[in-house]
Amino acid sequence: MTLANRLTLVRFLLPCLFIPALMDLVPYGRPLALLIFLVGTASDWLDGYVARRWNCATDFGRLMDPLADKILVAAALVCFIAIEPKIVRAWMVVAIVSREFVVTGLRLLAVQKGIVISAQALGKHKTAWQMIAIISLLVYEALADIPAHLPPWLAHWLPIVAVPTLVVLFYLVTLLTLLSGILYLWRYRALYTGNI
């Protein structure tokens, strides 16, 4: 097994650490959850770099690498419904996760027909904004978890400024996610309309 694939497999284990940390089942769990998510994001970049640098990309990696990312993102979003329902609504998470299922299904359908669906520009923007939103909310949660260590002015203003900003950010992410899913479905409609 290649080093890139080993890194991918490690990322499948991260939600097992991330979820208990984010749900406050360990001391200083939320700062720890932020660290785990950042490790997952860095290892995603690293395994892609290793696969390209040493020309060791495999079919396993092409399939499992994005799946590992989606599982960690879904874990964060589902936990956010429980801990920050005013910021991350259940319908947003359903929309985001459904889009991922639909596009993954479309890709599998395309593979059966010998077609490769590569990431589109809007899909890349969607992924980037998802990561920005999730990491921003994790930073907020980590800071809120250690209020005694914050200056009083920051502890006072943090929720006042951060919460509305995060609400807007997650609405933006949801909109981008839905738009990119619709564009995939439209661009590759021949796959499911039988015109290919």
Protein Blocks (a to p, Z undefined) as FASTA:
>chain_A
ZZklmmmmmmmmmmmmmmmmmnopaghklmmmmmmmmmmmmmmmmmmmmmmmnopacfkl
mmmmmmmmmmmmmmmmmmmmmmmmmlmcfklmmmmmmmmmmmmmmmmmmmmnopacdddf
klmmmmmmmmmmmmmmmmmmmmmmmmmlpcfklmmmmmmmmmmmmmmmmmmmmmmmmmmm
mmmmmmmmmmmnopZZ
